[in-house]
């Protein structure tokens, strides 16, 4: 089993519940694997479009959640955050929030 590293990100109760639902509906075996994929895809997409990424800030009303990522994904997050002068938490939160928004858009179509 790959090494896992914990990260703390601030999510509201509804954001956390929604990401758990989306993960359970996915083909991934766990929330951890699903979030590894969310971050990997986000970083890949951002690098392909080659424009400055606008990072989102977590709401003050959220609470910190511990999320476990594969150690290789964490290294990728770190490199991407340094290249974009952003915090690792901003990268993680933006990726998660964009995934939630995509799910809502697909649901409304």
C-alpha positions as CSV (number, residue, x, y, z in Angstrom):
1,X,0.0,0.0,0.0
2,X,1.4,3.5,-0.9
3,X,2.5,5.9,1.8
4,X,-0.2,8.4,2.7
5,X,0.2,12.0,4.0
6,X,-2.4,13.9,5.8
7,X,-3.5,17.4,4.8
8,X,-5.9,19.7,6.6
9,X,-8.3,21.7,4.5
10,X,-11.3,23.8,5.6
11,X,-14.6,22.6,4.3
12,X,-18.2,23.3,5.3
13,X,-20.3,20.4,6.4
14,X,-22.3,20.5,3.1
15,X,-19.1,20.6,1.1
16,X,-17.6,17.6,3.0
17,X,-20.9,15.7,2.8
18,X,-21.1,16.4,-1.0
19,X,-17.6,15.2,-1.7
20,X,-18.3,12.0,0.2
21,X,-21.4,11.4,-1.9
22,X,-19.6,12.0,-5.2
23,X,-16.8,9.7,-4.1
24,X,-19.3,7.0,-3.2
25,X,-20.9,7.3,-6.6
26,X,-17.6,7.1,-8.4
27,X,-15.7,4.0,-9.5
28,X,-13.0,4.6,-6.9
29,X,-12.6,2.2,-4.0
30,X,-12.3,4.9,-1.4
31,X,-12.5,8.6,-0.7
32,X,-8.7,8.7,-0.5
33,X,-8.3,7.3,-4.0
34,X,-11.1,9.6,-5.3
35,X,-9.4,12.7,-3.9
36,X,-6.0,11.6,-5.3
37,X,-7.6,11.5,-8.7
38,X,-9.4,14.9,-8.2
39,X,-6.0,16.6,-7.4
40,X,-4.1,14.8,-10.1
41,X,-6.7,15.8,-12.8
42,X,-6.9,19.3,-11.5
43,X,-3.1,19.9,-11.7
44,X,-2.9,18.1,-15.2
45,X,-5.7,20.3,-16.5
46,X,-4.2,23.5,-15.1
47,X,-0.8,22.7,-16.7
48,X,-2.4,22.0,-20.1
49,X,-4.3,25.3,-20.3
50,X,-1.1,27.3,-19.4
51,X,-2.7,30.3,-17.9
52,X,-2.5,31.6,-14.4
53,X,-4.7,29.6,-12.0
54,X,-7.1,31.5,-9.8
55,X,-7.2,29.9,-6.5
56,X,-10.2,29.9,-4.2
57,X,-10.2,30.5,-0.5
58,X,-12.1,28.4,2.0
59,X,-15.0,30.0,3.8
60,X,-14.4,31.0,7.4
61,X,-17.4,29.0,8.5
62,X,-15.9,25.7,7.5
63,X,-14.0,23.4,9.8
64,X,-10.7,21.7,9.2
65,X,-10.9,18.2,7.9
66,X,-8.0,15.7,7.6
67,X,-7.6,14.3,4.2
68,X,-5.1,11.6,3.3
69,X,-3.3,11.7,0.0
70,X,-0.8,9.4,-1.7
71,X,2.7,10.8,-1.0
72,X,3.4,11.2,-4.7
73,X,0.3,13.3,-5.1
74,X,1.4,15.5,-2.2
75,X,4.8,16.0,-3.9
76,X,2.9,17.0,-7.1
77,X,0.8,19.4,-5.0
78,X,3.8,20.9,-3.4
79,X,5.6,21.5,-6.8
80,X,2.5,22.9,-8.4
81,X,1.8,25.2,-5.4
82,X,5.4,26.6,-5.5
83,X,5.2,27.1,-9.3
84,X,2.0,29.1,-8.8
85,X,2.9,30.9,-5.6
86,X,0.0,29.5,-3.8
87,X,-0.4,27.5,-0.6
88,X,-0.9,23.7,-0.8
89,X,-4.2,24.2,1.0
90,X,-5.4,26.6,-1.7
91,X,-4.5,24.1,-4.4
92,X,-6.4,21.3,-2.6
93,X,-9.4,23.5,-1.8
94,X,-9.6,24.8,-5.4
95,X,-9.4,21.3,-6.9
96,X,-12.1,20.0,-4.5
97,X,-14.4,23.0,-5.0
98,X,-14.1,22.8,-8.8
99,X,-14.9,19.1,-8.7
100,X,-18.0,19.9,-6.6
101,X,-19.1,22.6,-9.0
102,X,-18.7,20.2,-12.0
103,X,-20.8,17.7,-10.3
104,X,-23.5,20.3,-9.6
105,X,-23.4,21.4,-13.3
106,X,-23.7,17.8,-14.5
107,X,-26.6,17.2,-12.1
108,X,-28.5,20.3,-13.3
109,X,-28.1,19.4,-17.0
